[in-house]
Amino acid sequence: MFSVSVRVQSLSKAYKRYRVPIDSLKELFLRRPYAETSWAVRDVSFEIAAGGSIGIVGDNGAGKSTLLKLLAGALAPSSGSVERFGRVAAILQLGAGFHPDLSGLENIRVGCAVMGLSPAETDNILPRIVEFAELGHFIERPLRTYSSGMYLRLGFSVATAIDPDILVVDEHLSVGDQHFRVKCMRKIMALREAGCTLIFCSHDLFSVGEVCERTLWMHEGRPRMLADTESVLKAYRDYGRAMDASSAPSATEAVSSNQRKQAAGNYLQEVSVDGSIKDGIIETGGWLELRVVAELTDAAWHEGVHLGVLIVRNDAVWCFGVSTKMDGMTSGFHSLGGNSYGASFIVDDLPLLSGQYSFTVALMDDRSPLIYDTRAGVAPFTVRHAGKEVGLARISHRWELK
């Protein structure tokens, strides 16, 4: 077993940009430069230990997808090097390597051959791929009849069926239905636990935080920060708030998002605050209860869900976050009848000092980092403190004169 799975040294990728197309011919025949050099990725270096995991985050256009293609071997670098030790599987873009006129089964065989499997090895894992993809009779049909979600099912099923040593994932899981997204995230977690090295690019920072030990923040083609995931995500969130503090979904977007979640069957139905709170105001030391009602499918309920709660001050400071899973609860909810389930988050002695606060609530799958639904800025409340202490929270303490 290799001690290092991936070694990247000064990796860079440049593209030529011509003012007009004919300039490329002029450059060829006149042997004079007519192009401008545009660097998509520049000076990236890191190592990943065998069985390790690294996340890649950054704004659109930061060079993330180009970097993943370089890491997977789909692109040749302009300078620098990538060394990969072991079998690599990559999910880079929908339909990559597939032929639209071939059937799903034929494309499975082609995909397995490209990854180095013999026909006999392909026959051995073919039933597993077909079963995981859940494409039914469409597996016999040409790929040009597939939706983007069906492309994802086939591509992910082929890439992960070979038990790779290194898995490179560019986030396309959002195009799939909720059921298959859960399957994908659980498969990724199972591969990681089995010792597969994972390179995971995603805009879902929660999933990055749950899956990856370290994270690389790409900015304008260059590495801006590479460290433990918690530190990088904190810096990246701070950057995002500073750049776009006023961005919020419009009422139309919020309604559309809620309709999509309800259609999926697992969503937060109601969030309310109770306790010794009156007209939205509670005293420090008071009793606070957050009541949550969720709508769950039978499958989600039986497979396991948990509830996450975060208290946020109005200046975006995270005061406290916890989940039912963190606290070792075997079930995050109790049945209210039908497909409705409830839970309560209770603070008997609220330590927060004066300020304005709200909750962020998340409904999550038990066996993967997938979030079914989330609500931010809900159940707002104001804390009033009669004492003279300052800061975020009241801390129990005592004095000794020695």
C-alpha positions in Angstrom: 0.0 0.0 0.0 1.3 3.4 -1.0 1.9 5.9 1.8 1.0 8.8 -0.6 -1.9 8.6 -3.1 -1.6 11.9 -4.9 1.4 14.2 -5.1 1.0 17.6 -6.8 4.0 19.9 -7.5 3.7 23.4 -8.9 0.7 22.3 -11.0 -0.4 24.9 -13.6 -2.6 25.0 -16.7 -2.6 27.8 -19.3 -4.8 28.4 -22.3 -4.2 30.6 -25.4 -6.7 33.3 -26.2 -6.7 34.7 -29.7 -8.3 38.0 -30.6 -9.8 36.5 -33.8 -9.7 32.8 -34.9 -7.4 33.4 -37.9 -4.7 34.6 -35.5 -4.0 30.9 -34.6 -3.1 30.2 -38.3 -0.9 33.3 -38.4 0.9 32.1 -35.3 1.4 28.6 -36.9 2.7 29.8 -40.2 4.4 33.1 -39.4 5.9 31.7 -36.1 5.1 34.9 -34.2 3.0 35.0 -31.0 -0.5 36.2 -31.6 -2.2 34.9 -28.4 -2.6 36.0 -24.9 -1.9 33.5 -22.2 -4.7 32.9 -19.7 -3.8 30.8 -16.6 -6.7 28.7 -15.4 -4.7 27.1 -12.6 -1.3 28.2 -11.3 1.2 26.9 -8.8 -0.8 24.3 -6.9 1.1 21.9 -4.6 0.0 19.4 -2.1 0.1 15.7 -1.1 -2.7 13.4 0.0 -1.9 10.4 2.1 -3.3 7.1 1.2 -6.9 6.9 2.5 -6.9 10.7 3.1 -9.4 13.2 1.9 -9.2 16.8 0.6 -12.0 19.2 -0.3 -11.8 21.9 -2.9 -13.9 25.1 -2.5 -14.0 28.5 -4.3 -16.1 30.8 -6.3 -17.3 30.1 -9.8 -14.3 30.6 -12.1 -11.7 29.9 -9.4 -10.2 27.0 -11.4 -11.7 24.2 -9.4 -13.0 22.1 -12.3 -9.8 22.6 -14.3 -7.8 21.5 -11.3 -9.9 18.3 -10.9 -9.4 17.4 -14.5 -5.7 17.8 -14.0 -5.7 15.6 -10.9 -7.8 12.9 -12.7 -5.5 12.9 -15.7 -8.2 14.2 -18.1 -6.0 17.3 -18.9 -2.3 17.6 -19.4 -0.6 20.3 -17.3 1.2 23.3 -18.9 3.8 23.0 -16.1 4.3 21.1 -12.9 3.3 17.5 -12.2 0.7 15.2 -10.8 1.6 11.7 -9.5 -1.2 9.3 -8.8 -0.6 6.0 -7.1 -3.4 3.4 -7.6 -6.6 3.1 -9.7 -8.3 6.4 -10.3 -12.1 6.9 -10.8 -13.4 10.4 -11.6 -16.9 11.9 -11.8 -16.0 15.2 -13.6 -19.0 16.1 -15.8 -22.2 14.5 -16.8 -21.8 12.1 -19.7 -18.0 12.4 -19.9 -16.7 9.4 -21.9 -20.2 8.2 -22.8 -21.5 7.9 -26.4 -25.1 9.2 -26.8 -26.0 6.6 -29.5 -25.0 3.6 -27.3 -27.3 2.1 -24.7 -26.7 2.3 -21.0 -25.3 -1.3 -20.9 -23.0 -0.6 -23.8 -21.7 2.5 -22.2 -21.1 0.6 -19.0 -18.8 -1.8 -20.9 -17.0 1.1 -22.6 -16.5 2.9 -19.3 -15.2 -0.2 -17.6 -12.8 -0.9 -20.5 -11.5 2.7 -20.3 -10.7 2.2 -16.6 -8.7 -0.9 -17.4 -11.2 -3.7 -16.7 -11.2 -6.9 -18.8 -14.5 -8.1 -20.3 -14.6 -10.8 -17.7 -14.1 -8.3 -14.8 -16.8 -6.1 -16.4 -19.3 -9.1 -16.5 -18.6 -9.7 -12.9 -19.5 -6.2 -11.7 -22.2 -5.4 -14.3 -25.2 -6.6 -12.2 -23.9 -4.4 -9.3 -23.7 -1.3 -11.6 -27.1 -1.9 -13.1 -28.7 -2.4 -9.6 -27.1 0.7 -8.2 -28.1 2.9 -11.1 -31.8 2.0 -10.8 -32.5 2.9 -14.5 -35.0 0.1 -15.1 -35.7 -0.5 -18.8 -33.8 2.7 -19.7 -30.6 0.7 -19.3 -31.3 -0.8 -22.8 -32.0 2.6 -24.4 -29.6 5.1 -26.0 -28.1 7.7 -23.8 -29.5 10.5 -25.9 -32.9 9.6 -24.4 -31.6 10.1 -20.8 -32.2 13.1 -18.6 -29.3 14.8 -16.7 -30.3 12.9 -13.6 -30.1 9.6 -15.4 -26.6 10.5 -16.8 -25.6 11.1 -13.2 -26.9 7.7 -12.1 -25.0 5.8 -14.8 -21.8 7.8 -14.4 -21.6 7.6 -10.7 -22.5 3.9 -10.7 -19.7 3.0 -13.1 -17.1 5.2 -11.5 -17.6 3.8 -8.0 -18.2 0.1 -8.9 -14.5 -0.6 -9.5 -13.5 0.1 -5.9 -11.1 2.8 -6.8 -8.0 3.7 -4.8 -8.6 7.4 -5.6 -12.0 9.0 -6.3 -12.2 12.5 -7.8 -15.7 14.0 -7.5 -16.8 17.3 -9.0 -20.2 18.1 -7.5 -23.0 17.2 -9.9 -25.1 15.4 -7.3 -27.6 18.3 -7.2 -29.0 17.3 -10.5 -30.2 13.9 -9.1 -33.3 13.2 -7.2 -33.2 13.2 -3.4 -33.2 9.4 -3.1 -30.2 9.0 -5.4 -28.3 11.9 -3.8 -28.6 10.0 -0.5 -27.3 6.8 -2.1 -24.3 8.7 -3.7 -23.3 10.4 -0.4 -23.5 7.1 1.5 -21.4 5.4 -1.2 -18.8 8.1 -1.0 -18.7 7.8 2.8 -18.4 4.0 2.5 -15.5 4.2 0.0 -13.7 6.7 2.3 -14.1 4.4 5.3 -12.8 1.5 3.2 -9.5 3.4 2.6 -10.2 5.2 -0.7 -8.5 8.5 -1.2 -11.1 11.2 -1.8 -10.8 14.5 -3.7 -14.2 16.2 -3.3 -15.2 19.6 -4.9 -18.4 21.1 -3.8 -20.3 24.3 -3.1 -22.0 22.4 -0.2 -19.7 23.5 2.6 -21.4 21.3 5.2 -20.7 18.2 3.1 -17.1 19.3 2.6 -16.8 19.7 6.4 -18.2 16.3 7.1 -16.2 14.4 4.4 -12.8 16.1 4.1 -9.9 16.2 6.6 -8.2 19.1 4.7 -9.5 21.7 2.3 -8.0 23.7 -0.5 -9.5 27.2 -1.2 -9.0 28.2 -4.8 -9.2 31.9 -5.7 -8.7 33.2 -9.3 -6.8 30.1 -10.3 -4.4 30.1 -7.3 -4.4 28.3 -4.0 -5.5 30.9 -1.4 -5.5 28.6 1.6 -4.7 25.0 2.4 -5.3 23.8 5.9 -7.6 21.7 8.1 -11.1 21.9 6.8 -12.6 23.7 9.8 -10.1 26.6 9.4 -10.5 26.9 5.7 -14.3 26.9 5.8 -14.4 29.5 8.5 -12.1 31.8 6.4 -14.1 31.1 3.2 -17.4 31.9 5.0 -16.0 35.1 6.4 -14.9 36.0 2.9 -18.3 35.3 1.5 -20.1 37.4 4.1 -17.7 40.3 3.5 -18.1 40.1 -0.3 -21.9 39.6 -0.4 -23.4 40.4 3.0 -26.6 41.6 1.5 -27.3 38.7 -0.8 -30.5 36.9 0.2 -33.0 34.8 -1.9 -35.9 36.7 -3.3 -39.4 35.8 -2.1 -40.0 34.0 -5.4 -36.8 32.0 -5.1 -37.7 31.1 -1.5 -41.1 29.9 -2.4 -39.7 27.9 -5.4 -37.1 26.3 -3.1 -39.7 25.3 -0.5 -41.9 23.8 -3.2 -39.0 21.7 -4.5 -38.2 20.4 -1.0 -41.9 19.6 -0.3 -42.1 17.7 -3.5 -39.1 15.7 -2.4 -40.9 14.6 0.7 -38.4 15.4 3.5 -38.6 19.0 4.7 -39.0 21.2 7.7 -42.6 22.0 8.1 -42.7 24.3 11.1 -40.1 26.0 13.4 -41.2 28.0 16.5 -39.8 29.3 19.7 -41.4 29.0 23.2 -40.4 29.1 26.8 -40.1 32.1 29.1 -40.1 34.4 26.1 -42.6 37.2 25.8 -43.0 39.4 22.8 -39.9 38.0 21.4 -37.8 38.9 24.4 -36.2 36.6 26.9 -34.0 37.3 30.0 -30.5 35.8 30.4 -31.0 32.7 32.4 -34.4 32.1 31.0 -35.9 28.9 29.6 -35.9 28.5 25.8 -37.5 25.8 23.7 -37.2 25.5 19.9 -40.0 23.3 18.5 -39.5 21.6 15.1 -42.0 19.7 13.0 -40.7 17.8 9.9 -42.4 15.9 7.2 -40.5 12.7 6.4 -41.0 9.8 3.9 -41.2 6.3 5.4 -37.8 5.5 3.9 -36.1 8.5 5.5 -37.7 7.8 8.9 -36.6 4.1 8.9 -33.1 4.8 7.5 -32.5 7.5 10.1 -32.6 11.3 10.2 -31.2 13.8 12.7 -31.7 17.5 13.5 -29.0 20.2 13.7 -29.5 23.5 15.5 -27.3 26.6 15.3 -27.8 29.8 17.3 -26.6 32.8 15.4 -26.2 36.4 16.6 -27.4 39.1 14.2 -23.8 40.0 13.3 -23.4 36.4 11.9 -21.4 35.2 14.9 -22.0 31.5 15.5 -22.9 31.2 19.2 -23.6 27.5 19.6 -24.3 24.5 17.3 -25.2 20.9 18.1 -27.2 18.1 16.6 -29.2 15.1 18.0 -26.5 12.9 16.4 -23.7 14.7 18.2 -25.5 14.1 21.5 -25.8 10.4 20.8 -29.5 10.2 20.3 -30.6 7.1 18.3 -33.5 9.1 16.7 -33.8 12.8 16.1 -37.6 12.9 16.1 -40.7 11.3 17.6 -43.8 10.5 15.5 -46.7 12.9 15.5 -48.9 10.7 13.3 -48.9 10.3 9.6 -45.7 11.5 8.1 -45.2 14.3 10.6 -42.4 14.1 13.2 -41.4 16.5 16.0 -38.4 17.4 18.2 -37.7 20.1 20.7 -34.3 21.8 21.5 -34.4 23.1 25.1 -32.1 25.3 27.0 -33.0 25.5 30.7 -30.6 28.3 31.7 -29.9 30.5 28.7 -26.4 31.9 29.1 -26.5 34.4 26.2 -26.0 38.1 27.1 -27.9 41.0 25.5 -28.3 40.9 21.7 -30.5 39.8 18.8 -30.4 36.1 17.8 -32.0 33.6 15.5 -31.8 29.9 14.7 -30.5 27.9 11.7 -32.1 24.5 11.6 -31.1 21.6 9.4 -32.7 18.2 8.7 -30.0 15.7 7.8 -29.5 12.1 6.7 -28.0 9.9 9.4 -25.6 8.0 7.2 -24.2 10.7 5.0 -23.6 14.5 5.1 -26.7 15.1 2.9 -29.0 17.9 4.2 -32.6 17.3 3.2 -33.7 20.8 4.2 -32.4 23.9 6.1 -33.9 27.1 7.4 -31.7 30.1 8.3 -32.7 33.1 10.4 -35.8 31.5 11.8 -37.4 31.9 15.3 -35.7 35.2 16.0 -35.5 36.4 19.6 -33.9 39.2 21.7 -32.0 38.6 24.9 -32.1 41.2 27.6 -29.6 41.1 30.5 -30.0 43.2 33.7 -26.4 42.7 34.8 -23.3 44.5 33.8 -21.3 41.7 32.2 -20.3 42.1 28.6 -19.6 39.7 25.8 -21.5 36.8 24.2 -22.4 34.6 27.1 -22.5 34.5 30.9 -19.8 32.1 32.1 -20.1 30.5 35.6 -17.1 31.7 37.6 -15.8 32.5 41.1 -13.1 34.7 42.6 -10.4 33.8 45.1 -8.3 36.3 46.9 -4.9 34.6 47.5 
